[in-house]
Amino acid sequence: MRPKRKQKLFMVLGLVSLSAIAIGLTLYALRANINLFFSPIEIAAGDAPFERQIRAGGMVREGSVERNPDSLDVEFTVTDYVEDLRVSYSGILPDLFREGQGVVVVGQLKQDGMFRADQVLARHDENYMPPEVADALEAAGYSPADFQTKAAKVAKRVEEQESGEGDSQSQSQSQY
C-alpha cells in the first residue's frame, strides 16, 4: 500500500470511529431523558420502573380527590377502569382538572406503589383522551369510546353537583 493511500485509510477509519463514539454518547445521554408512558394496568402488572421519571395516564376516579386544607398537597386516583393508581401531587392543579376526566401525570413510581407526580396535565375538552391513554386501553382490549362516554356522564354529574352547591351558596348569601 502506498503511504498516501494508507494515510487516507487511517483518516477514514478515525472519522468513522469518532462518529460512532459521538453517536453512542448522544444516545446514552438521551436514554436518561426519555419519559415512557404506562397505563395503570401496566403499572399494576409490574412493567413500570421504580424511582425513574415516567408518565402515567387515565381517568380521575370519581370521589377520589383528597385535598389537604393546610397546603397544596392533593391525592387522587387515576384509573383505566380496570386498575387504579394512587397519585400524590403538591402544587396548583390545572383549571381543567376534575373527577371523571382524562389526565396524564409525570413523575416517579415509588416502592410503596404511590405515584409522586411532578406535573399534572389535564384534557382540553370533554371528548379528548390523551393518545397514550387511548392506545393503552386499546392494547388492553377496551374501547376508548366507551370510556369517553362514561367520563362525559361522570363530568355531567360532577358539574350538576357543583352547580347545585353554587346555587345553595348563592341562596345562603342572598339571605344576608
C-alpha positions as CSV (number, residue, x, y, z in Angstrom):
1,M,0.0,0.0,0.0
2,R,1.2,3.4,-0.8
3,P,1.8,5.9,2.0
4,K,-0.8,8.4,0.6
5,R,-3.4,5.6,0.4
6,K,-2.5,4.4,3.9
7,Q,-2.9,7.9,5.3
8,K,-6.4,8.2,3.7
9,L,-7.5,4.8,5.1
10,F,-6.4,5.8,8.7
11,M,-8.2,9.2,8.3
12,V,-11.5,7.5,7.2
13,L,-11.2,4.9,10.0
14,G,-10.6,7.6,12.5
15,L,-13.6,9.7,11.4
16,V,-15.9,6.6,11.4
17,S,-14.7,5.6,15.0
18,L,-15.1,9.2,16.2
19,S,-18.6,9.4,14.7
20,A,-19.6,6.1,16.3
21,I,-18.4,7.3,19.7
22,A,-20.3,10.6,19.4
23,I,-23.5,8.8,18.4
24,G,-23.1,6.3,21.2
25,L,-22.6,9.0,23.8
26,T,-25.6,11.0,22.4
27,L,-27.9,8.0,22.6
28,Y,-26.7,7.2,26.1
29,A,-27.4,10.8,27.3
30,L,-30.9,10.8,25.7
31,R,-31.8,7.5,27.2
32,A,-31.9,9.0,30.7
33,N,-34.3,11.8,29.5
34,I,-37.0,9.6,27.9
35,N,-40.3,9.6,29.6
36,L,-42.1,6.3,28.9
37,F,-45.9,6.1,29.2
38,F,-47.5,3.5,31.3
39,S,-51.2,2.8,32.0
40,P,-52.5,1.7,35.4
41,I,-52.8,-1.9,34.0
42,E,-49.1,-1.9,33.1
43,I,-48.1,-0.4,36.4
44,A,-50.1,-3.0,38.3
45,A,-48.5,-5.7,36.2
46,G,-45.1,-4.5,37.3
47,D,-43.9,-3.2,33.9
48,A,-43.1,0.3,35.1
49,P,-39.7,1.1,36.7
50,F,-39.4,2.4,40.2
51,E,-37.7,5.7,41.0
52,R,-37.4,6.8,37.4
53,Q,-39.3,9.6,35.6
54,I,-42.3,8.2,33.7
55,R,-45.7,9.3,32.5
56,A,-48.9,7.6,33.6
57,G,-52.4,8.4,32.5
58,G,-56.0,7.5,32.7
59,M,-59.2,9.0,34.1
60,V,-59.5,10.6,37.5
61,R,-61.7,8.3,39.6
62,E,-64.9,10.0,40.8
63,G,-64.8,10.7,44.5
64,S,-61.0,10.1,44.9
65,V,-59.7,13.6,45.0
66,E,-58.5,14.4,48.6
67,R,-57.1,17.9,49.2
68,N,-55.0,18.9,52.2
69,P,-56.7,22.1,53.6
70,D,-53.4,23.4,55.0
71,S,-51.2,23.0,51.9
72,L,-51.4,22.5,48.1
73,D,-51.0,18.7,48.5
74,V,-53.5,16.6,46.6
75,E,-54.0,12.9,46.4
76,F,-56.2,11.3,43.7
77,T,-56.7,8.0,41.9
78,V,-56.0,7.6,38.2
79,T,-57.9,4.7,36.7
80,D,-58.4,2.9,33.4
81,Y,-61.5,1.3,35.0
82,V,-59.6,-2.0,35.3
83,E,-56.7,-1.0,37.7
84,D,-56.1,2.1,39.8
85,L,-53.0,4.1,40.5
86,R,-52.8,6.4,43.6
87,V,-51.2,9.7,42.8
88,S,-49.9,12.4,45.1
89,Y,-49.1,15.9,43.9
90,S,-48.0,19.1,45.5
91,G,-48.9,22.2,43.6
92,I,-51.6,24.0,41.8
93,L,-53.7,21.7,39.6
94,P,-54.7,22.8,36.1
95,D,-58.0,24.6,35.8
96,L,-59.4,21.7,33.6
97,F,-58.6,19.1,36.3
98,R,-61.7,17.4,37.7
99,E,-63.1,14.0,38.5
100,G,-64.0,11.8,35.6
101,Q,-61.7,13.5,33.2
102,G,-58.5,12.3,31.5
103,V,-55.1,13.2,32.9
104,V,-51.5,12.4,32.3
105,V,-49.2,12.7,35.3
106,V,-45.4,12.9,35.0
107,G,-43.3,11.8,38.0
108,Q,-41.9,8.7,39.7
109,L,-43.4,5.5,40.9
110,K,-42.3,4.8,44.5
111,Q,-41.7,1.4,46.1
112,D,-44.8,1.7,48.2
113,G,-46.9,1.9,45.0
114,M,-47.7,5.6,45.3
115,F,-47.0,7.7,42.2
116,R,-45.4,11.1,43.1
117,A,-46.3,13.5,40.4
118,D,-44.2,16.5,39.4
119,Q,-46.6,17.6,36.7
120,V,-50.3,17.0,36.0
121,L,-51.7,17.6,32.5
122,A,-55.4,17.7,32.0
123,R,-57.5,17.3,28.9
124,H,-58.8,20.3,26.9
125,D,-62.3,19.3,26.1
126,E,-64.9,16.7,27.1
127,N,-64.2,14.4,24.1
128,Y,-60.4,14.5,24.5
129,M,-58.5,11.5,25.8
130,P,-54.7,11.6,25.7
131,P,-53.4,9.4,22.8
132,E,-51.3,7.3,25.2
133,V,-54.3,6.5,27.3
134,A,-56.4,5.6,24.3
135,D,-53.6,3.4,23.0
136,A,-53.1,1.7,26.3
137,L,-56.9,1.0,26.6
138,E,-57.0,-0.5,23.1
139,A,-53.9,-2.7,23.9
140,A,-55.7,-4.0,27.0
141,G,-58.8,-4.8,24.8
142,Y,-61.0,-1.9,25.8
143,S,-62.6,0.7,23.6
144,P,-61.7,4.4,24.4
145,A,-65.0,5.5,23.1
146,D,-66.8,3.6,25.9
147,F,-64.6,5.4,28.5
148,Q,-65.2,8.7,26.9
149,T,-69.0,8.3,27.2
150,K,-68.6,7.2,30.8
151,A,-66.3,10.1,31.5
152,A,-68.8,12.5,29.9
153,K,-71.6,11.1,32.2
154,V,-69.3,11.5,35.3
155,A,-68.4,15.0,34.3
156,K,-72.0,16.0,33.8
157,R,-72.9,14.6,37.2
158,V,-70.0,16.4,38.8
159,E,-71.0,19.7,37.1
160,E,-74.6,19.2,38.3
161,Q,-73.3,18.7,41.9
162,E,-71.1,21.8,41.6
163,S,-73.9,23.9,40.2
164,G,-76.2,22.6,43.0
165,E,-73.6,23.6,45.6
166,G,-73.2,27.0,43.9
167,D,-77.0,27.6,43.9
168,S,-77.2,26.8,47.6
169,Q,-74.3,29.1,48.4
170,S,-75.8,32.0,46.5
171,Q,-79.1,31.5,48.2
172,S,-77.5,31.5,51.6
173,Q,-75.5,34.6,50.7
174,S,-78.7,36.4,49.4
175,Q,-80.4,35.8,52.8
176,Y,-77.9,38.1,54.5
